[in-house]
Amino acid sequence: MAKNIYALLVGIDNYHPESKPSIKSLTGCINDIKAIEAYLRDRIDKDSEWTLVESTDIPWILIDEQATRQAILNGFQQHLCKADSDDVVLFYYAGHGSQEKVPEVFSHLELDQYNETLICYDSRTADGWDIADKELAYLISQVSKNNPHTVVILDCCHSGTGTRDVETVRQAPSDERQRPWNSFIFALDSVAFDKQDNNIKFPEFKGKHIAIAACRSNEKAQEYTGEDGQRRGAFSYFLTETLKKTNGAISYRDLVRNVSALVVSQLKEQSPQVEANNTEELNQSFLGGAIGTRPQYFTLSHNTKHNSWVIDSGALHGVPESSKGGNTLLAVFPVGSSTEELHQLNNAVAEAKVTQVLPQISKVEITRDSGLSQTQAYWAVITSVPLAPLKVYIQGNTGEETGVKLAKEALSKASPNRNSSLYVDAVDSPDDAYCTLLARDGQYWIIKDNRSLVAPIPQQEGAHLAIQRLEHIARWNNILTLESPATSFIKPEQVEMSIQIISGQEVSSSKGDLEKRVYYTNQKGEWEPPRIKVTLTNNSSRRLYCNLLELSESYGVYLPFFEERSSIVLEAYQSIEGDNSFYIPDAFLEQGVTEYKEIFKLIVSTTEFDAGLLEQDGLNPPRQSRSLTQKDSTLNLLLNRVQTREPGTSTKKLDDWMTKKIAVTIVRL
């Protein structure tokens, strides 16, 4: 039986010019919608029954002036409502979230007397209104009548309760007009509402769905510049990047855990959320399993249009762009090679590197050729991926020109051979930078989002020390964002990671077990740090190797749970446990910091690897060199490059590997 995906994608950067008051434009919402549209078109499993329904009479992609209130309502009522029990529904909104004063009949339902809302293109014109959270719930209940698999994704402020600020966040001023009852879409639905004593008995619509929000209801959804230089919603960027790098199905729980860990590690006060009518539904596959599994190889062929060798995957499939951090390298095999043969790199008939990543394909240069024929196709596997440098903007206050000059000179001589840094790139605009190196008052400050990332560095200690701090942060970020190629055969569900608080007070900070929040306890006047236990379970029929990293807010990388510094054997269907206490460092407490974020990152591989290559102390220069204990591994070579940036050498064995992440906040009151 055919299965359909009904999508309604709404992105608004620019609002109606007659909006009162005017609504500040955004820059990343349309890019968000283009990214999710491209993902759906490319990654839906076309070899199965799944079809993306592209309505010709009711627009299903609404951007800017197309995204009026009525067009969005039509999209729900005349497009999404066609879905039945075999189908998937996706509503994706990127734009401003806000609030509106509740009418008197709803006053008993809202303590703050405000509804949470989505702002349509024409919401704030004379006769326009936002879509209130209660209206969205009503629309979802109508869509859910035929029991499709329904997903709602909101990248806007106030989205944590069902609904981007004035600079780079997605929040507009609240609507202070008194909204009349008859302006709500359910005003005439006597079955849905019972009006008693001038109050509305709101039925709390229970339409079955999964809701994913960019932030909590009291937080702001921020915008972000991605590695490609495009402005995006931070949540949407990390969501689509995670999806592109995932081969096949991933559960909602694992997906939003990974995205949440990336967002909270990069941005303050933004924590993505996920919820469902029943939390067990979060174990379902994203979009009901409609995303197809890619083979473990790319198809390599010579393309006459591009006059180049190409592989049949590009940016939409997570193929990374080449950078100062290296190239995407490939090993080439004859078509029909077995899985085992693809893992033995000695069998490769050629080697290649990716030279240009396009949306659907990537151009390739053959670097070692054993007689490839341009009239034949081949299979190729990734053997190495680039590690992106940290983009930094260097500037100084008036009178600090010497400090700026010294910082740029230090950056140009930071590598061991006195060439430019292998970890950090200077960019010409702060909008393109991850952070700013600011020369001010005789000190160097590393600034991101108007906050200092590390303690200021006196200029008399040398600009080279500031560059070392930046390189330290760059390594930490490389580890945080390190992901396997989308062709890996290890699937997220094959290894389960669960976190349990065994001492200390746990306070749930989000539904769906995305982020844990745990408090110190005071025992007879002494503060006792929380103790955390991790359980790793191999749900597959093969032996795997793993270890669990702790990435601290101080930019340290540690291995806190197990004595083994390399990798731990995890036999088929076996579980292992480890535990440790977690502290807020004294230096943070002395500055009044009482909340400290940790990211736990699991690495799983089919072969042994050395996780100890990634360790670094918080805010200290890294060790200069490390030795590999397992040299015959593509993963090991990649982990070594995180610290050394040395180009990968030839190896015999190709690994399958994957990662998972979860965020934990340690709190001491």
Summary of the structure (lengths in Angstrom):
residues: 669
radius of gyration: 25.9
end to end distance: 56.7
largest distance: 85.1
contacts: 2261
relative contact order: 0.09
helix: 24%
strand: 32%
